[in-house]
Amino acid sequence: MDQNNNQTNPYDFILNSNQTKKSIDFKNKKSMLLLFSGGALFMVIIIIVLSNIFAGPTIININSYTKTLQDQAEIVHLTGEVMNNTFGSLSLPVNLDNATVTTNVSLASQQSNIVSYLKSNGYTVSPTIINLGINQSLDKQLTTDYTDQTFNSSYQQALTSLLNQYLSDLSATYKSSTGPKGRIMLKSDYTSIGLVQKSI
């Protein structure tokens, strides 16, 4: 009797086949899930690599960037002359005075950022080329206006016009270039100077 109980039933594999099958199914599902996850991750990596390869080079419209730099040079020059009382002792309205200082500091910084950005992408625009944007004729006209005591209105009109042109050139440069870092920089410049321009 005890011997019969201790003996292994030769048909256990049939009687217990459902349990064995469930265990095997669980292991197979787990393996398949891991295999699927690994395959999906591999495909994502391949897609990212291929998109970077075929995305194309960063397009920089150097002529448009140069025009933007020249705009900045003129505005920084003009506002700097006003801040230094080059035209004479001035008494500007508060909003125009504040706009002058803000514009000078902001555009000097923006110009430095653009020069650095271009350099990081293999382009160099010489200071000589940049300073071609400085309009000496405007300086002479404002000197005359100071003598005629019409400086404030003339300067306000000149600064407004220069900023409008600068915003237009920023927009054109943004549209003609594809570099994401450059576009973010240009958009930020446009937004900040747009606010200054509205305050004049």
DOVEXGU-925620 format. One line per 5 residues: their letters; for each residue x, y, z of N, C-alpha, C, O. Coordinates in Angstrom, 3 decimals. Layout:
residues N
a> X:Y:Z:X:Y:Z:X:Y:Z:X:Y:Z ~ ...
***
This chain:
residues 200
mdqnn> 0.839:-1.200:0.000:0.000:0.000:0.000:0.868:1.241:0.000:0.686:2.155:-0.804 ~ 1.855:1.250:0.962:2.745:2.410:1.015:3.582:2.516:-0.238:3.897:3.614:-0.698 ~ 3.941:1.367:-0.790:4.765:1.403:-1.996:4.005:2.016:-3.152:4.572:2.740:-3.971 ~ 2.697:1.717:-3.215:1.877:2.286:-4.297:1.775:3.802:-4.169:1.799:4.536:-5.157 ~ 1.658:4.256:-2.894:1.521:5.705:-2.690:2.796:6.452:-3.035:2.744:7.575:-3.535
nqtnp> 3.952:5.830:-2.768:5.225:6.489:-2.987:5.661:6.461:-4.439:6.490:7.261:-4.872 ~ 5.095:5.535:-5.175:5.502:5.440:-6.575:4.925:6.594:-7.393:3.804:7.052:-7.169 ~ 5.714:7.031:-8.321:5.256:8.109:-9.204:4.308:7.548:-10.224:4.571:6.519:-10.846 ~ 3.219:8.228:-10.387:2.224:7.807:-11.359:2.776:8.056:-12.756:3.103:9.193:-13.095 ~ 2.883:7.038:-13.549:3.453:7.216:-14.897:2.615:8.126:-15.789:3.075:8.574:-16.839
ydfil> 1.395:8.393:-15.368:0.510:9.233:-16.182:0.376:10.659:-15.642:-0.496:11.424:-16.057 ~ 1.277:10.994:-14.693:1.232:12.350:-14.122:1.387:13.445:-15.177:0.763:14.502:-15.088 ~ 2.231:13.176:-16.179:2.453:14.218:-17.188:1.195:14.531:-17.972:1.030:15.629:-18.503 ~ 0.287:13.522:-18.037:-0.981:13.763:-18.727:-1.952:14.478:-17.798:-2.599:15.455:-18.176 ~ -2.038:13.964:-16.567:-2.968:14.528:-15.604:-2.609:15.964:-15.244:-3.494:16.785:-15.004
nsnqt> -1.307:16.272:-15.204:-0.845:17.618:-14.825:-0.464:18.477:-16.032:0.221:19.490:-15.884 ~ -0.899:18.080:-17.203:-0.487:18.786:-18.425:-0.981:20.228:-18.437:-0.303:21.104:-18.975 ~ -2.158:20.493:-17.849:-2.688:21.862:-17.849:-1.801:22.808:-17.057:-1.555:23.938:-17.479 ~ -1.321:22.346:-15.907:-0.443:23.177:-15.091:0.864:23.459:-15.810:1.351:24.590:-15.824 ~ 1.424:22.419:-16.406:2.679:22.594:-17.146:2.500:23.575:-18.299:3.354:24.426:-18.548
kksid> 1.395:23.443:-18.985:1.134:24.298:-20.137:1.005:25.757:-19.717:1.512:26.647:-20.399 ~ 0.322:26.007:-18.588:0.162:27.373:-18.100:1.513:27.999:-17.760:1.768:29.166:-18.058 ~ 2.366:27.200:-17.134:3.681:27.701:-16.759:4.496:28.074:-17.996:5.166:29.106:-18.021 ~ 4.434:27.242:-18.995:5.173:27.497:-20.237:4.615:28.738:-20.942:5.377:29.550:-21.466 ~ 3.285:28.882:-20.954:2.672:30.038:-21.596:3.114:31.334:-20.927:3.407:32.322:-21.602
fknkk> 3.158:31.325:-19.604:3.561:32.532:-18.881:4.982:32.929:-19.247:5.265:34.100:-19.501 ~ 5.858:31.960:-19.272:7.251:32.240:-19.610:7.370:32.749:-21.031:8.152:33.662:-21.299 ~ 6.613:32.179:-21.939:6.653:32.603:-23.340:6.137:34.037:-23.494:6.696:34.823:-24.259 ~ 5.075:34.370:-22.768:4.530:35.729:-22.843:5.533:36.749:-22.323:5.704:37.822:-22.902 ~ 6.182:36.407:-21.241:7.176:37.312:-20.670:8.336:37.517:-21.640:8.812:38.634:-21.842
smlll> 8.777:36.412:-22.234:9.880:36.496:-23.196:9.480:37.320:-24.412:10.252:38.138:-24.911 ~ 8.244:37.083:-24.883:7.773:37.821:-26.057:7.653:39.314:-25.756:7.965:40.155:-26.599 ~ 7.191:39.634:-24.529:7.057:41.026:-24.145:8.414:41.724:-24.106:8.561:42.848:-24.585 ~ 9.396:41.046:-23.531:10.746:41.598:-23.474:11.327:41.769:-24.875:11.971:42.771:-25.186 ~ 11.078:40.759:-25.712:11.580:40.802:-27.078:10.940:41.951:-27.849:11.619:42.666:-28.587
fsgga> 9.628:42.126:-27.675:8.909:43.196:-28.363:9.397:44.578:-27.891:9.620:45.479:-28.700 ~ 9.559:44.726:-26.563:10.028:46.004:-26.007:11.421:46.354:-26.519:11.695:47.495:-26.892 ~ 12.296:45.346:-26.530:13.652:45.569:-27.031:13.652:45.944:-28.500:14.410:46.820:-28.919 ~ 12.806:45.287:-29.290:12.707:45.586:-30.712:12.176:46.994:-30.965:12.650:47.710:-31.848 ~ 11.170:47.374:-30.158:10.596:48.714:-30.304:11.634:49.789:-29.963:11.740:50.802:-30.654
lfmvi> 12.393:49.556:-28.897:13.440:50.504:-28.505:14.499:50.625:-29.593:14.963:51.722:-29.900 ~ 14.872:49.499:-30.168:15.868:49.479:-31.245:15.368:50.283:-32.451:16.128:51.032:-33.064 ~ 14.081:50.120:-32.783:13.518:50.835:-33.931:13.489:52.341:-33.677:13.748:53.129:-34.586 ~ 13.170:52.747:-32.431:13.154:54.170:-32.095:14.553:54.765:-32.267:14.708:55.861:-32.805 ~ 15.563:54.033:-31.806:16.950:54.504:-31.934:17.330:54.642:-33.405:17.955:55.627:-33.800
iiivl> 16.953:53.655:-34.212:17.254:53.691:-35.651:16.588:54.899:-36.305:17.200:55.584:-37.124 ~ 15.330:55.156:-35.940:14.595:56.279:-36.528:15.253:57.607:-36.175:15.383:58.489:-37.023 ~ 15.672:57.745:-34.902:16.328:58.980:-34.469:17.635:59.198:-35.222:17.921:60.305:-35.677 ~ 18.429:58.129:-35.350:19.716:58.225:-36.049:19.502:58.604:-37.508:20.188:59.484:-38.028 ~ 18.548:57.942:-38.175:18.293:58.222:-39.590:17.751:59.636:-39.791:18.107:60.310:-40.758
snifa> 16.883:60.087:-38.869:16.336:61.445:-39.010:17.431:62.491:-38.876:17.393:63.521:-39.549 ~ 18.410:62.233:-38.009:19.528:63.162:-37.862:20.419:63.169:-39.100:20.949:64.207:-39.496 ~ 20.574:61.983:-39.705:21.417:61.877:-40.896:20.783:62.591:-42.087:21.461:63.291:-42.838 ~ 19.462:62.401:-42.249:18.792:62.927:-43.438:18.072:64.250:-43.195:17.366:64.738:-44.078 ~ 18.241:64.838:-42.009:17.564:66.106:-41.714:18.108:67.257:-42.556:17.419:68.256:-42.760
gptii> 19.324:67.124:-43.039:19.909:68.169:-43.867:20.698:69.151:-43.022:20.516:69.218:-41.807 ~ 21.579:69.918:-43.666:22.435:70.856:-42.928:21.655:72.086:-42.465:20.587:72.399:-42.990 ~ 22.214:72.766:-41.478:21.649:74.031:-41.019:21.893:75.090:-42.094:23.023:75.299:-42.535 ~ 20.818:75.746:-42.502:20.931:76.782:-43.531:21.032:78.141:-42.848:20.152:78.531:-42.080 ~ 22.107:78.849:-43.137:22.304:80.191:-42.601:22.435:81.161:-43.766:23.363:81.067:-44.570
ninsy> 21.499:82.085:-43.844:21.552:83.110:-44.884:22.500:84.206:-44.399:22.086:85.133:-43.703 ~ 23.765:84.089:-44.771:24.789:84.986:-44.239:24.549:86.435:-44.655:24.864:87.351:-43.896 ~ 24.002:86.655:-45.837:23.713:88.029:-46.280:22.653:88.674:-45.388:22.751:89.846:-45.025 ~ 21.649:87.887:-45.049:20.584:88.398:-44.200:21.097:88.656:-42.781:20.741:89.657:-42.159 ~ 21.926:87.757:-42.281:22.528:87.955:-40.960:23.434:89.197:-40.959:23.467:89.950:-39.986
tktlq> 24.157:89.395:-42.048:25.049:90.564:-42.137:24.249:91.861:-42.100:24.635:92.818:-41.429 ~ 23.132:91.887:-42.825:22.264:93.075:-42.805:21.745:93.338:-41.398:21.673:94.487:-40.963 ~ 21.389:92.286:-40.696:20.913:92.421:-39.313:22.012:92.989:-38.414:21.750:93.859:-37.583 ~ 23.225:92.503:-38.580:24.361:93.009:-37.802:24.623:94.486:-38.090:24.961:95.250:-37.185 ~ 24.467:94.880:-39.342:24.672:96.283:-39.717:23.587:97.180:-39.124:23.866:98.304:-38.706
dqaei> 22.356:96.683:-39.089:21.279:97.423:-38.420:21.634:97.657:-36.955:21.492:98.761:-36.428 ~ 22.096:96.596:-36.321:22.469:96.691:-34.911:23.587:97.705:-34.705:23.558:98.489:-33.756 ~ 24.568:97.684:-35.597:25.705:98.605:-35.477:25.243:100.051:-35.512:25.705:100.870:-34.718 ~ 24.337:100.371:-36.426:23.839:101.739:-36.544:23.058:102.152:-35.293:23.237:103.256:-34.778 ~ 22.203:101.268:-34.817:21.367:101.626:-33.663:22.207:101.742:-32.391:22.002:102.650:-31.586
vhltg> 23.145:100.824:-32.219:24.033:100.902:-31.051:24.865:102.179:-31.113:25.068:102.851:-30.102 ~ 25.342:102.504:-32.310:26.124:103.739:-32.492:25.292:104.968:-32.146:25.721:105.822:-31.370 ~ 24.107:105.047:-32.724:23.266:106.235:-32.539:22.863:106.409:-31.078:23.003:107.495:-30.517 ~ 22.365:105.340:-30.466:21.940:105.444:-29.064:23.134:105.729:-28.152:23.000:106.428:-27.147 ~ 24.288:105.194:-28.503:25.494:105.477:-27.725:25.885:106.936:-27.804:26.295:107.531:-26.808
evmnn> 25.759:107.515:-28.992:26.067:108.948:-29.163:25.129:109.822:-28.328:25.541:110.820:-27.738 ~ 23.874:109.424:-28.297:22.895:110.178:-27.508:23.198:110.041:-26.020:23.160:111.026:-25.283 ~ 23.498:108.828:-25.582:23.812:108.596:-24.163:25.061:109.364:-23.724:25.165:109.794:-22.576 ~ 26.001:109.529:-24.647:27.255:110.224:-24.329:27.190:111.732:-24.587:28.192:112.439:-24.482 ~ 25.987:112.205:-24.928:25.791:113.645:-25.201:26.708:114.165:-26.311:27.166:115.307:-26.272
tfgsl> 26.962:113.311:-27.292:27.823:113.719:-28.408:27.205:114.880:-29.188:27.918:115.743:-29.698 ~ 25.884:114.893:-29.275:25.207:115.950:-30.030:25.046:117.219:-29.202:24.718:118.284:-29.724 ~ 25.282:117.083:-27.908:25.115:118.214:-26.999:24.352:117.760:-25.768:23.917:116.612:-25.682 ~ 24.195:118.655:-24.833:23.453:118.336:-23.608:21.973:118.165:-23.946:21.331:119.078:-24.467 ~ 21.447:116.981:-23.640:20.094:116.652:-24.066:19.156:116.496:-22.870:19.559:116.138:-21.763
slpvn> 17.893:116.781:-23.151:16.845:116.548:-22.158:15.713:115.804:-22.853:14.747:116.398:-23.330 ~ 15.864:114.486:-22.893:14.892:113.657:-23.599:13.691:113.353:-22.714:13.816:113.314:-21.490 ~ 12.526:113.136:-23.326:11.386:112.640:-22.551:11.765:111.320:-21.875:12.608:110.579:-22.381 ~ 11.146:111.034:-20.746:11.522:109.856:-19.963:11.410:108.568:-20.785:12.315:107.734:-20.754 ~ 10.318:108.403:-21.509:10.130:107.161:-22.278:11.198:107.004:-23.355:11.672:105.896:-23.606
ldnat> 11.576:108.116:-23.993:12.598:108.063:-25.040:13.985:107.829:-24.447:14.813:107.120:-25.019 ~ 14.213:108.435:-23.305:15.488:108.237:-22.615:15.659:106.778:-22.183:16.717:106.180:-22.375 ~ 14.596:106.220:-21.596:14.648:104.811:-21.176:14.808:103.874:-22.369:15.569:102.907:-22.315 ~ 14.086:104.169:-23.443:14.179:103.344:-24.651:15.574:103.389:-25.243:16.064:102.392:-25.773 ~ 16.213:104.544:-25.153:17.574:104.710:-25.682:18.553:103.798:-24.953:19.338:103.086:-25.579
vttnv> 18.499:103.826:-23.644:19.415:103.003:-22.837:19.133:101.514:-23.047:20.051:100.724:-23.265 ~ 17.855:101.146:-22.978:17.477:99.732:-23.143:17.879:99.210:-24.510:18.404:98.103:-24.635 ~ 17.629:100.017:-25.534:17.966:99.615:-26.903:19.468:99.436:-27.064:19.919:98.459:-27.663 ~ 20.233:100.361:-26.538:21.689:100.290:-26.667:22.245:99.016:-26.036:23.031:98.297:-26.652 ~ 21.830:98.749:-24.811:22.333:97.571:-24.084:21.850:96.278:-24.751:22.622:95.336:-24.929
slasq> 20.566:96.246:-25.117:19.982:95.035:-25.701:20.614:94.682:-27.046:20.964:93.527:-27.290 ~ 20.760:95.689:-27.919:21.294:95.405:-29.250:22.787:95.083:-29.224:23.265:94.302:-30.047 ~ 23.517:95.672:-28.297:24.933:95.312:-28.166:25.058:93.837:-27.786:25.932:93.128:-28.285 ~ 24.176:93.389:-26.901:24.172:91.984:-26.486:23.718:91.080:-27.624:24.309:90.025:-27.856 ~ 22.679:91.487:-28.327:22.172:90.693:-29.453:23.211:90.567:-30.558:23.355:89.509:-31.171
qsniv> 23.930:91.651:-30.807:24.971:91.612:-31.827:26.074:90.627:-31.446:26.550:89.859:-32.282 ~ 26.470:90.658:-30.190:27.494:89.737:-29.703:27.033:88.290:-29.837:27.817:87.416:-30.207 ~ 25.756:88.038:-29.535:25.210:86.680:-29.633:25.182:86.183:-31.072:25.491:85.022:-31.341 ~ 24.811:87.063:-31.991:24.759:86.665:-33.403:26.158:86.381:-33.932:26.367:85.401:-34.647 ~ 27.111:87.231:-33.586:28.499:87.011:-34.022:29.002:85.659:-33.508:29.645:84.912:-34.246
sylks> 28.710:85.349:-32.255:29.134:84.067:-31.671:28.437:82.899:-32.343:29.055:81.867:-32.602 ~ 27.153:83.060:-32.625:26.394:82.000:-33.290:26.946:81.717:-34.683:27.131:80.562:-35.064 ~ 27.204:82.768:-35.427:27.751:82.596:-36.775:29.127:81.930:-36.715:29.432:81.051:-37.521 ~ 29.942:82.350:-35.768:31.277:81.770:-35.627:31.205:80.281:-35.316:32.005:79.495:-35.825 ~ 30.250:79.896:-34.482:30.101:78.474:-34.130:29.662:77.635:-35.327:29.811:76.412:-35.324
ngytv> 29.121:78.299:-36.351:28.706:77.603:-37.568:29.651:77.854:-38.744:29.321:77.557:-39.892 ~ 30.829:78.404:-38.444:31.856:78.553:-39.469:31.803:79.840:-40.268:32.427:79.935:-41.325 ~ 31.067:80.836:-39.782:30.970:82.112:-40.506:31.584:83.238:-39.669:31.461:83.261:-38.444 ~ 32.237:84.155:-40.351:32.793:85.332:-39.685:32.448:86.573:-40.501:32.702:86.633:-41.704 ~ 31.869:87.553:-39.830:31.600:88.842:-40.470:32.499:89.856:-39.778:32.386:90.066:-38.570
sptii> 33.378:90.475:-40.524:34.374:91.366:-39.930:33.720:92.644:-39.385:32.688:93.081:-39.895 ~ 34.316:93.230:-38.363:33.809:94.503:-37.827:33.729:95.588:-38.899:32.839:96.438:-38.858 ~ 34.650:95.561:-39.851:34.632:96.556:-40.930:33.338:96.459:-41.730:32.721:97.475:-42.053 ~ 32.932:95.230:-42.048:31.689:95.013:-42.795:30.482:95.408:-41.946:29.553:96.050:-42.436 ~ 30.503:95.027:-40.687:29.392:95.343:-39.781:29.210:96.856:-39.658:28.087:97.360:-39.680
nlgin> 30.333:97.576:-39.526:30.260:99.024:-39.306:29.895:99.821:-40.552:29.723:101.039:-40.495 ~ 29.776:99.117:-41.685:29.273:99.795:-42.882:27.824:100.233:-42.683:27.311:101.073:-43.422 ~ 27.175:99.656:-41.680:25.793:100.030:-41.401:25.648:101.378:-40.716:24.550:101.932:-40.669 ~ 26.730:101.909:-40.188:26.668:103.193:-39.482:26.460:104.336:-40.475:27.202:104.485:-41.445 ~ 25.445:105.127:-40.208:25.042:106.208:-41.119:25.553:107.557:-40.595:24.934:108.172:-39.726
qsldk> 26.673:107.996:-41.131:27.249:109.275:-40.700:26.372:110.457:-41.107:26.384:111.502:-40.455 ~ 25.621:110.287:-42.174:24.736:111.369:-42.629:23.658:111.664:-41.593:23.267:112.814:-41.396 ~ 23.187:110.619:-40.942:22.175:110.811:-39.902:22.763:111.578:-38.721:22.103:112.432:-38.131 ~ 24.009:111.262:-38.386:24.684:111.993:-37.304:24.740:113.491:-37.612:24.460:114.325:-36.751 ~ 25.103:113.814:-38.842:25.204:115.221:-39.243:23.840:115.905:-39.181:23.725:117.051:-38.747
qlttd> 22.819:115.187:-39.619:21.471:115.754:-39.604:21.005:116.023:-38.182:20.395:117.055:-37.905 ~ 21.296:115.087:-37.281:20.879:115.269:-35.889:21.679:116.387:-35.204:21.175:117.068:-34.312 ~ 22.910:116.558:-35.631:23.710:117.676:-35.100:23.066:119.004:-35.484:22.981:119.924:-34.671 ~ 22.617:119.089:-36.727:21.909:120.289:-37.203:20.604:120.475:-36.443:20.251:121.591:-36.062 ~ 19.894:119.378:-36.227:18.614:119.449:-35.514:18.811:119.908:-34.073:17.955:120.588:-33.506
ytdqt> 19.948:119.530:-33.486:20.222:119.981:-32.122:20.395:121.504:-32.091:19.921:122.187:-31.184 ~ 21.072:121.994:-33.087:21.277:123.449:-33.184:19.941:124.164:-33.396:19.715:125.257:-32.877 ~ 19.072:123.530:-34.163:17.761:124.127:-34.461:16.727:123.835:-33.379:15.569:124.238:-33.491 ~ 17.150:123.137:-32.339:16.281:122.784:-31.213:15.102:121.893:-31.609:14.022:121.969:-31.023 ~ 15.334:121.051:-32.613:14.303:120.078:-33.021:14.827:118.642:-32.838:14.322:117.694:-33.438
fnssy> 15.842:118.523:-31.998:16.520:117.234:-31.869:15.597:116.128:-31.376:15.573:115.048:-31.966 ~ 14.841:116.365:-30.315:14.058:115.298:-29.708:13.108:114.617:-30.692:13.051:113.390:-30.771 ~ 12.368:115.429:-31.434:11.411:114.850:-32.385:12.140:114.145:-33.532:11.712:113.082:-33.981 ~ 13.230:114.733:-34.000:13.996:114.113:-35.093:14.615:112.790:-34.655:14.592:111.801:-35.387 ~ 15.165:112.795:-33.448:15.781:111.584:-32.926:14.746:110.486:-32.697:14.996:109.319:-32.998
qqalt> 13.597:110.860:-32.170:12.544:109.879:-31.933:12.099:109.235:-33.246:11.920:108.019:-33.326 ~ 11.927:110.062:-34.265:11.534:109.537:-35.576:12.621:108.629:-36.150:12.327:107.573:-36.710 ~ 13.872:109.046:-36.007:14.984:108.266:-36.544:15.095:106.912:-35.838:15.262:105.880:-36.487 ~ 15.000:106.924:-34.509:15.122:105.674:-33.755:13.962:104.739:-34.070:14.154:103.533:-34.224 ~ 12.766:105.293:-34.164:11.591:104.471:-34.501:11.756:103.828:-35.865:11.472:102.644:-36.044
sllnq> 12.219:104.619:-36.829:12.429:104.106:-38.187:13.500:103.010:-38.217:13.331:101.985:-38.877 ~ 14.588:103.236:-37.503:15.676:102.247:-37.463:15.228:100.947:-36.803:15.588:99.860:-37.255 ~ 14.452:101.060:-35.745:13.962:99.857:-35.072:12.972:99.093:-35.941:12.972:97.862:-35.951 ~ 12.124:99.823:-36.673:11.195:99.165:-37.594:11.961:98.378:-38.660:11.615:97.241:-38.983 ~ 13.008:99.010:-39.199:13.832:98.340:-40.202:14.531:97.117:-39.605:14.620:96.065:-40.238
ylsdl> 15.015:97.273:-38.401:15.697:96.169:-37.715:14.752:95.002:-37.490:15.124:93.850:-37.715 ~ 13.534:95.286:-37.048:12.551:94.221:-36.830:12.216:93.517:-38.145:12.045:92.299:-38.183 ~ 12.126:94.288:-39.204:11.849:93.708:-40.521:12.988:92.779:-40.961:12.747:91.692:-41.485 ~ 14.223:93.220:-40.743:15.385:92.410:-41.133:15.535:91.175:-40.236:15.954:90.115:-40.703 ~ 15.196:91.310:-38.966:15.197:90.145:-38.074:14.210:89.094:-38.573:14.518:87.902:-38.607
satyk> 13.031:89.547:-38.956:12.002:88.641:-39.456:12.458:87.943:-40.736:12.252:86.741:-40.901 ~ 13.078:88.703:-41.639:13.571:88.123:-42.897:14.676:87.097:-42.634:14.724:86.048:-43.277 ~ 15.556:87.407:-41.692:16.639:86.481:-41.353:16.069:85.214:-40.742:16.531:84.114:-41.044 ~ 15.081:85.361:-39.895:14.418:84.209:-39.266:13.810:83.293:-40.330:13.972:82.074:-40.278 ~ 13.117:83.887:-41.282:12.428:83.102:-42.307:13.387:82.417:-43.276:13.053:81.374:-43.838
sstgp> 14.569:82.987:-43.478:15.494:82.443:-44.488:16.537:81.491:-43.902:17.425:81.032:-44.621 ~ 16.440:81.190:-42.612:17.410:80.309:-41.968:16.691:79.139:-41.301:15.537:79.257:-40.891 ~ 17.387:78.016:-41.201:16.758:76.821:-40.637:17.360:76.382:-39.300:16.776:75.547:-38.610 ~ 18.505:76.925:-38.929:19.140:76.499:-37.684:18.230:76.750:-36.489:17.863:77.898:-36.236 ~ 17.852:75.700:-35.739:16.916:75.881:-34.619:17.432:76.836:-33.556:16.663:77.641:-33.030
kgrim> 18.713:76.766:-33.230:19.271:77.673:-32.214:19.223:79.115:-32.695:18.888:80.025:-31.937 ~ 19.564:79.311:-33.971:19.529:80.654:-34.534:18.119:81.218:-34.562:17.912:82.397:-34.273 ~ 17.159:80.388:-34.908:15.766:80.845:-34.986:15.222:81.219:-33.607:14.490:82.198:-33.467 ~ 15.584:80.438:-32.598:15.167:80.761:-31.232:15.767:82.101:-30.808:15.090:82.931:-30.201 ~ 17.033:82.300:-31.133:17.726:83.546:-30.792:17.066:84.732:-31.490:16.802:85.754:-30.856
lksdy> 16.800:84.608:-32.770:16.211:85.703:-33.543:14.796:86.029:-33.069:14.407:87.195:-33.002 ~ 14.043:85.000:-32.746:12.672:85.213:-32.262:12.682:85.957:-30.935:11.862:86.846:-30.708 ~ 13.609:85.591:-30.065:13.733:86.270:-28.776:14.132:87.737:-28.970:13.599:88.626:-28.307 ~ 15.079:87.977:-29.889:15.514:89.349:-30.190:14.342:90.184:-30.697:14.153:91.332:-30.294 ~ 13.565:89.581:-31.586:12.429:90.287:-32.185:11.415:90.685:-31.111:10.916:91.810:-31.091
tsigl> 11.126:89.742:-30.226:10.142:89.998:-29.179:10.575:91.113:-28.238:9.792:92.006:-27.916 ~ 11.834:91.055:-27.798:12.319:92.050:-26.827:12.396:93.448:-27.428:12.010:94.421:-26.781 ~ 12.890:93.556:-28.659:13.003:94.879:-29.287:11.630:95.400:-29.716:11.398:96.609:-29.742 ~ 10.732:94.486:-30.048:9.371:94.902:-30.376:8.703:95.626:-29.215:7.965:96.592:-29.412 ~ 8.969:95.149:-28.010:8.413:95.790:-26.820:9.020:97.175:-26.600:8.318:98.109:-26.212
vqksi> 10.314:97.304:-26.845:10.989:98.604:-26.699:10.440:99.592:-27.723:10.185:100.756:-27.416 ~ 10.266:99.101:-28.942:9.809:99.967:-30.026:8.413:100.528:-29.717:8.109:101.674:-30.049 ~ 7.584:99.721:-29.088:6.220:100.177:-28.762:6.216:101.210:-27.637:5.255:101.963:-27.479 ~ 7.299:101.239:-26.856:7.343:102.158:-25.702:7.773:103.568:-26.096:7.648:104.503:-25.305 ~ 8.276:103.717:-27.309:8.795:105.034:-27.721:7.637:106.000:-28.017:7.872:107.153:-28.378
***
